[in-house]
Amino acid sequence: MSISNLRPNRTAIIASVVLVLATIAILFAMDRPAICECGTVKLWHGVVQSSENSQHLADWYTPSHMIHGFIFYLGAWLLWDKWNLFGGRVAKFSLPIAIAIEAAWEIFENTPFIIDRYREVTVSWGYVGDSIINSVADIGWMILGFVLAGRLPVWLTVTLAIGFELFTTWLIRDGLALNVLMLVWPLEAVKEWQALA
C-alpha cells in the first residue's frame, strides 16, 4: 500500500494532539480515574480477571488496539488513496480521523451502558471501565498499528493481525473478534468457553 498520501502533515499532527487532549478532558469530566486505583502505573498487567485489567499501559487487549490501527489504515488507504474519495484532499488527515474514531470508542467504552454490557454478556464480570492512562495508551497502541500498517508489507500486517487474534484467543480466550461478537451478539456457549480460561 502507498503511504505517501496518508502521511499526516503538520496540521494533522496538531489535530491529533488536540484530539487526544480533548479525550483526556472528556474522560476526566466523566470521573474516570487517572490511573489504577491500586496507586501504581505498570507497563504491563497480564491478569484479565482482576481489578487492574484495563488500568495500565498495556494488557492482553493491547493487540486489539493495534489491529484497530491496521483496520483504520486499510480504510484510509481504500477511501483516499485507492478510490481517491474527495479527490484525496482528506488523506493527510487519515491519522486524526483514526484517532477520533478510537477516542470515540474509548469514551463510549467507559459509559455505564458499555461497562454494564461487558458485565452482563462477557466473562468480564468485574469490569469497571478503563483508567484514563489506559485509554490514552490504547489510543497510542492504535496509532502504532496505523503507522506500522503504512510501513510494513501488506502480508506482514495481515500476518500480525491474524497472529495477535490467534494468540490472545488461545491464551485468554478473547480478542478483537470475540469481543465484538460478545458485545453485539452474545452466545452463551462462547461465554461458557471463555469462563474456562
Contacts in CASP RR format, 6 or more apart in sequence:
PFRMAT RR
TARGET T0000
AUTHOR 0000-0000-0000
METHOD contacts of the structure
MODEL  1
MSISNLRPNRTAIIASVVLVLATIAILFAMDRPAICECGTVKLWHGVVQS
SENSQHLADWYTPSHMIHGFIFYLGAWLLWDKWNLFGGRVAKFSLPIAIA
IEAAWEIFENTPFIIDRYREVTVSWGYVGDSIINSVADIGWMILGFVLAG
RLPVWLTVTLAIGFELFTTWLIRDGLALNVLMLVWPLEAVKEWQALA
1 73 0 8 1.000
1 74 0 8 1.000
1 77 0 8 1.000
1 81 0 8 1.000
1 149 0 8 1.000
1 150 0 8 1.000
1 154 0 8 1.000
2 77 0 8 1.000
2 81 0 8 1.000
3 150 0 8 1.000
3 151 0 8 1.000
5 80 0 8 1.000
5 81 0 8 1.000
5 88 0 8 1.000
5 91 0 8 1.000
5 92 0 8 1.000
6 73 0 8 1.000
6 76 0 8 1.000
6 77 0 8 1.000
6 80 0 8 1.000
6 81 0 8 1.000
6 91 0 8 1.000
6 92 0 8 1.000
6 94 0 8 1.000
6 95 0 8 1.000
6 150 0 8 1.000
7 92 0 8 1.000
8 16 0 8 1.000
8 92 0 8 1.000
8 93 0 8 1.000
8 94 0 8 1.000
8 95 0 8 1.000
8 96 0 8 1.000
9 92 0 8 1.000
11 92 0 8 1.000
12 92 0 8 1.000
12 93 0 8 1.000
12 94 0 8 1.000
12 95 0 8 1.000
12 96 0 8 1.000
13 95 0 8 1.000
15 93 0 8 1.000
15 96 0 8 1.000
16 95 0 8 1.000
16 96 0 8 1.000
16 99 0 8 1.000
16 143 0 8 1.000
19 96 0 8 1.000
19 99 0 8 1.000
19 100 0 8 1.000
19 103 0 8 1.000
20 99 0 8 1.000
20 103 0 8 1.000
20 136 0 8 1.000
20 139 0 8 1.000
22 103 0 8 1.000
23 103 0 8 1.000
23 106 0 8 1.000
23 107 0 8 1.000
23 135 0 8 1.000
23 136 0 8 1.000
23 139 0 8 1.000
24 132 0 8 1.000
24 136 0 8 1.000
26 107 0 8 1.000
27 106 0 8 1.000
27 107 0 8 1.000
27 110 0 8 1.000
27 132 0 8 1.000
27 135 0 8 1.000
28 34 0 8 1.000
28 132 0 8 1.000
30 107 0 8 1.000
30 110 0 8 1.000
30 111 0 8 1.000
32 110 0 8 1.000
32 129 0 8 1.000
32 130 0 8 1.000
32 131 0 8 1.000
32 132 0 8 1.000
32 135 0 8 1.000
33 55 0 8 1.000
33 131 0 8 1.000
33 132 0 8 1.000
34 131 0 8 1.000
34 132 0 8 1.000
34 133 0 8 1.000
35 41 0 8 1.000
35 55 0 8 1.000
35 131 0 8 1.000
35 132 0 8 1.000
35 133 0 8 1.000
36 42 0 8 1.000
36 52 0 8 1.000
36 55 0 8 1.000
36 56 0 8 1.000
36 131 0 8 1.000
36 133 0 8 1.000
37 51 0 8 1.000
37 55 0 8 1.000
37 131 0 8 1.000
38 51 0 8 1.000
38 52 0 8 1.000
38 55 0 8 1.000
41 56 0 8 1.000
41 57 0 8 1.000
41 133 0 8 1.000
42 52 0 8 1.000
42 56 0 8 1.000
42 57 0 8 1.000
43 56 0 8 1.000
43 57 0 8 1.000
43 58 0 8 1.000
44 56 0 8 1.000
44 57 0 8 1.000
44 58 0 8 1.000
44 59 0 8 1.000
45 52 0 8 1.000
45 53 0 8 1.000
45 55 0 8 1.000
45 56 0 8 1.000
45 58 0 8 1.000
45 59 0 8 1.000
46 53 0 8 1.000
46 59 0 8 1.000
46 60 0 8 1.000
47 53 0 8 1.000
48 59 0 8 1.000
48 60 0 8 1.000
48 124 0 8 1.000
48 172 0 8 1.000
48 174 0 8 1.000
48 197 0 8 1.000
49 123 0 8 1.000
49 124 0 8 1.000
49 125 0 8 1.000
49 126 0 8 1.000
51 126 0 8 1.000
51 128 0 8 1.000
53 59 0 8 1.000
53 124 0 8 1.000
53 127 0 8 1.000
54 61 0 8 1.000
54 127 0 8 1.000
54 129 0 8 1.000
54 130 0 8 1.000
54 131 0 8 1.000
54 134 0 8 1.000
55 130 0 8 1.000
55 131 0 8 1.000
55 133 0 8 1.000
55 134 0 8 1.000
56 131 0 8 1.000
56 133 0 8 1.000
56 134 0 8 1.000
56 137 0 8 1.000
57 133 0 8 1.000
57 134 0 8 1.000
57 137 0 8 1.000
58 137 0 8 1.000
58 141 0 8 1.000
59 134 0 8 1.000
60 168 0 8 1.000
60 171 0 8 1.000
60 172 0 8 1.000
60 174 0 8 1.000
60 175 0 8 1.000
61 138 0 8 1.000
61 168 0 8 1.000
61 174 0 8 1.000
61 175 0 8 1.000
61 179 0 8 1.000
62 137 0 8 1.000
62 138 0 8 1.000
62 141 0 8 1.000
63 164 0 8 1.000
63 165 0 8 1.000
63 167 0 8 1.000
63 168 0 8 1.000
63 175 0 8 1.000
63 176 0 8 1.000
64 164 0 8 1.000
64 168 0 8 1.000
64 175 0 8 1.000
64 176 0 8 1.000
64 179 0 8 1.000
65 102 0 8 1.000
65 138 0 8 1.000
65 139 0 8 1.000
65 140 0 8 1.000
65 141 0 8 1.000
65 142 0 8 1.000
65 145 0 8 1.000
66 141 0 8 1.000
66 142 0 8 1.000
66 144 0 8 1.000
66 145 0 8 1.000
66 148 0 8 1.000
66 160 0 8 1.000
66 164 0 8 1.000
67 145 0 8 1.000
67 161 0 8 1.000
67 164 0 8 1.000
67 165 0 8 1.000
67 176 0 8 1.000
68 98 0 8 1.000
68 102 0 8 1.000
68 105 0 8 1.000
68 142 0 8 1.000
68 145 0 8 1.000
68 176 0 8 1.000
69 98 0 8 1.000
69 102 0 8 1.000
69 142 0 8 1.000
69 143 0 8 1.000
69 144 0 8 1.000
69 145 0 8 1.000
69 146 0 8 1.000
69 149 0 8 1.000
70 145 0 8 1.000
70 146 0 8 1.000
70 148 0 8 1.000
70 149 0 8 1.000
70 157 0 8 1.000
70 160 0 8 1.000
70 161 0 8 1.000
72 94 0 8 1.000
72 97 0 8 1.000
72 98 0 8 1.000
72 101 0 8 1.000
72 102 0 8 1.000
72 142 0 8 1.000
72 146 0 8 1.000
73 94 0 8 1.000
73 98 0 8 1.000
73 145 0 8 1.000
73 146 0 8 1.000
73 149 0 8 1.000
73 150 0 8 1.000
74 149 0 8 1.000
76 91 0 8 1.000
76 94 0 8 1.000
76 97 0 8 1.000
76 98 0 8 1.000
79 85 0 8 1.000
80 86 0 8 1.000
80 87 0 8 1.000
80 88 0 8 1.000
80 90 0 8 1.000
80 91 0 8 1.000
80 94 0 8 1.000
81 88 0 8 1.000
81 91 0 8 1.000
90 97 0 8 1.000
94 146 0 8 1.000
95 143 0 8 1.000
95 146 0 8 1.000
98 142 0 8 1.000
98 143 0 8 1.000
98 146 0 8 1.000
99 139 0 8 1.000
99 142 0 8 1.000
99 143 0 8 1.000
102 138 0 8 1.000
102 139 0 8 1.000
102 142 0 8 1.000
103 139 0 8 1.000
106 130 0 8 1.000
106 135 0 8 1.000
106 138 0 8 1.000
106 139 0 8 1.000
108 114 0 8 1.000
109 115 0 8 1.000
109 129 0 8 1.000
109 130 0 8 1.000
109 135 0 8 1.000
110 129 0 8 1.000
110 130 0 8 1.000
110 135 0 8 1.000
114 183 0 8 1.000
115 127 0 8 1.000
115 128 0 8 1.000
115 129 0 8 1.000
117 183 0 8 1.000
118 124 0 8 1.000
118 127 0 8 1.000
118 129 0 8 1.000
118 183 0 8 1.000
119 125 0 8 1.000
119 126 0 8 1.000
119 127 0 8 1.000
121 182 0 8 1.000
121 183 0 8 1.000
121 186 0 8 1.000
121 191 0 8 1.000
122 174 0 8 1.000
122 179 0 8 1.000
122 182 0 8 1.000
122 183 0 8 1.000
122 186 0 8 1.000
122 191 0 8 1.000
122 194 0 8 1.000
123 173 0 8 1.000
123 174 0 8 1.000
123 191 0 8 1.000
123 194 0 8 1.000
123 195 0 8 1.000
123 197 0 8 1.000
130 138 0 8 1.000
148 157 0 8 1.000
148 160 0 8 1.000
149 157 0 8 1.000
150 157 0 8 1.000
152 160 0 8 1.000
164 176 0 8 1.000
165 175 0 8 1.000
165 176 0 8 1.000
165 177 0 8 1.000
168 174 0 8 1.000
168 175 0 8 1.000
169 175 0 8 1.000
169 177 0 8 1.000
169 178 0 8 1.000
172 197 0 8 1.000
173 193 0 8 1.000
173 194 0 8 1.000
173 196 0 8 1.000
173 197 0 8 1.000
174 194 0 8 1.000
174 197 0 8 1.000
178 190 0 8 1.000
178 194 0 8 1.000
181 187 0 8 1.000
181 190 0 8 1.000
182 190 0 8 1.000
182 191 0 8 1.000
182 194 0 8 1.000
END
